[in-house]
Amino acid sequence: MHFMVFTESFDAKVVCRFLARIVGHFDRKIHLIVDRHSAHPSKTVQAWLAGHQDRIEPHFLPSSHPS
C-alpha cells in the first residue's frame, strides 16, 4: 500500500505527483485502482498516464455499484 500526505487541495497536480512517486518505487508495470474523483480522469492526469503507459495502468471503479 502506498499513500502520500499533502497540504494543498487535491487536484490533478497532486495526482500526477503521486503517480510519479509510485512509478519510481517499482521496476515493473503498476496496475492502480482509482475512484472517479474529478482529478483522476482530468486531462492533465490522462496526459501524464499516456506518457507512462508502459509503467502504469489505471483501473477506474464504476461510477456506481449495486447495493
Residue pairs with C-beta under 8 A, 6 or more apart in sequence:
2 21
2 22
2 25
4 14
4 17
4 18
4 21
6 14
6 17
8 14
10 37
10 39
11 39
11 42
12 39
12 42
12 43
12 44
12 45
13 44
14 39
15 39
15 40
15 42
15 44
15 45
16 44
16 45
16 48
19 32
19 45
19 48
19 49
19 52
19 56
20 48
22 30
22 32
22 56
23 30
23 52
23 55
23 56
29 54
29 55
29 56
29 57
30 55
30 56
30 57
31 56
31 57
31 59
32 56
32 57
32 58
32 59
33 58
33 59
33 61
34 40
34 58
34 59
34 60
34 61
35 60
35 61
36 60
36 61
36 63
39 45
40 58
40 60
41 60
49 56
49 58
